[in-house]
């Protein structure tokens, strides 16, 4: 990656204004409890190397039409937000303690599609996904992460998929 190498060179030689010229925009899906500590550690480590714009993303499943008929949109939105904050809140607090700025987003719908759409619409340069390939017990999340990667490949057919390392 020429851009990343250039940024590292400029930072090492004292050109701190280059950070703003080529600041990474990173989407960090926080999809379950296991993502909470992992996401906080990874984002803080990434931010310590060079400032990045961080978007924490949680995707909530849409309520069925049957449920939606009996409750106001405002009430359902509040439920989605409360459920999302159970996961996003601890990550937000860790980032605040570390001095990392971020924005949180709660999306509604199919996880892979919504995250891929978010990455595209916010022009994210990277997506941090936790690697779950080591465990068959975590097949559900691995499947979601695979779905996100497939969706990103479809949105970025030129071959540059903005997925960061998944340690």
DADARA-V625693 format. One record per residue. N is the residue number from 1. PSI is psi in radians with two decimals (999 if undefined). OMEGA is omega in whole degrees, 0 to 359 (NA if undefined). Layout:
<<N & PSI & OMEGA> <N & PSI & OMEGA>>
//
This chain:
<<1 & 1.88 & 182> <2 & -0.73 & 181> <3 & -0.77 & 180> <4 & -0.74 & 179> <5 & -0.71 & 178> <6 & -0.79 & 179> <7 & -0.79 & 179> <8 & -0.74 & 179> <9 & -0.82 & 181> <10 & -0.69 & 178> <11 & -0.71 & 180> <12 & -0.49 & 182> <13 & 0.13 & 172> <14 & 0.14 & 180> <15 & 1.31 & 185> <16 & -0.40 & 179> <17 & -0.32 & 179> <18 & -0.42 & 179> <19 & -0.75 & 183> <20 & -0.47 & 179> <21 & -0.63 & 185> <22 & 0.71 & 181> <23 & 2.29 & 177> <24 & 2.56 & 174> <25 & 1.99 & 189> <26 & 2.19 & 172> <27 & 2.32 & 181> <28 & 1.64 & 177> <29 & 2.24 & 175> <30 & 1.71 & 191> <31 & -0.41 & 178> <32 & 3.14 & 184> <33 & -0.57 & 181> <34 & -0.40 & 179> <35 & -0.38 & 189> <36 & -1.09 & 182> <37 & -0.71 & 180> <38 & -0.85 & 183> <39 & -0.77 & 180> <40 & -0.83 & 180> <41 & -0.83 & 184> <42 & -0.76 & 182> <43 & -0.77 & 180> <44 & -0.77 & 179> <45 & -0.74 & 179> <46 & -0.77 & 182> <47 & -0.57 & 179> <48 & -0.48 & 177> <49 & -0.75 & 179> <50 & 2.42 & 180> <51 & 2.42 & 179> <52 & 2.70 & 172> <53 & 2.14 & 187> <54 & 2.25 & 173> <55 & 1.94 & 172> <56 & 2.32 & 185> <57 & 2.26 & 172> <58 & 2.42 & 180> <59 & 2.16 & 178> <60 & 2.51 & 177> <61 & 2.51 & 178> <62 & 2.53 & 174> <63 & 2.61 & 179> <64 & 2.80 & 177> <65 & -0.63 & 180> <66 & -0.83 & 179> <67 & -0.74 & 183> <68 & -0.49 & 180> <69 & -0.47 & 187> <70 & -0.11 & 181> <71 & 2.63 & 180> <72 & 2.69 & 178> <73 & -0.66 & 180> <74 & -0.76 & 179> <75 & -0.80 & 180> <76 & -0.67 & 177> <77 & -0.71 & 179> <78 & -0.71 & 178> <79 & -0.80 & 178> <80 & -0.78 & 182> <81 & -0.79 & 180> <82 & -0.76 & 179> <83 & -0.73 & 180> <84 & -0.68 & 183> <85 & -0.34 & 174> <86 & -0.53 & 178> <87 & -0.74 & 184> <88 & -0.61 & 184> <89 & -0.90 & 179> <90 & -0.62 & 178> <91 & -0.77 & 179> <92 & -0.80 & 181> <93 & -0.72 & 178> <94 & -0.73 & 180> <95 & -0.69 & 178> <96 & -0.76 & 178> <97 & -0.58 & 181> <98 & -0.05 & 180> <99 & 0.43 & 180> <100 & 2.16 & 177> <101 & 2.62 & 184> <102 & 2.96 & 169> <103 & 2.44 & 179> <104 & 2.49 & 179> <105 & 2.35 & 175> <106 & 2.11 & 181> <107 & 2.73 & 181> <108 & 2.31 & 175> <109 & -2.80 & 179> <110 & 2.26 & 188> <111 & -0.96 & 185> <112 & -0.80 & 182> <113 & -0.78 & 182> <114 & -0.72 & 180> <115 & -0.76 & 178> <116 & -0.74 & 178> <117 & -0.70 & 179> <118 & -0.83 & 180> <119 & -0.76 & 181> <120 & -0.84 & 186> <121 & -0.48 & 178> <122 & 0.14 & 178> <123 & 0.80 & 180> <124 & 2.40 & 178> <125 & -0.36 & 181> <126 & 2.70 & 173> <127 & 2.18 & 178> <128 & 2.05 & 178> <129 & 2.34 & 178> <130 & 2.36 & 181> <131 & 2.11 & 181> <132 & 0.28 & 186> <133 & -0.23 & 184> <134 & -0.24 & 188> <135 & 2.21 & 176> <136 & -0.39 & 179> <137 & -0.39 & 181> <138 & 0.49 & 184> <139 & -0.62 & 180> <140 & -0.87 & 181> <141 & -0.66 & 177> <142 & -0.68 & 178> <143 & -0.72 & 178> <144 & -0.82 & 180> <145 & -0.68 & 176> <146 & -0.70 & 178> <147 & -0.72 & 178> <148 & -0.79 & 180> <149 & -0.75 & 178> <150 & -0.76 & 181> <151 & -0.69 & 178> <152 & -0.70 & 178> <153 & -0.66 & 179> <154 & -0.63 & 181> <155 & -0.41 & 182> <156 & 1.17 & 185> <157 & -0.28 & 181> <158 & -0.05 & 173> <159 & -0.27 & 180> <160 & 1.64 & 178> <161 & 2.12 & 185> <162 & 1.07 & 179> <163 & 2.11 & 180> <164 & 2.97 & 179> <165 & 2.51 & 182> <166 & 1.28 & 182> <167 & 999 & NA>>
//
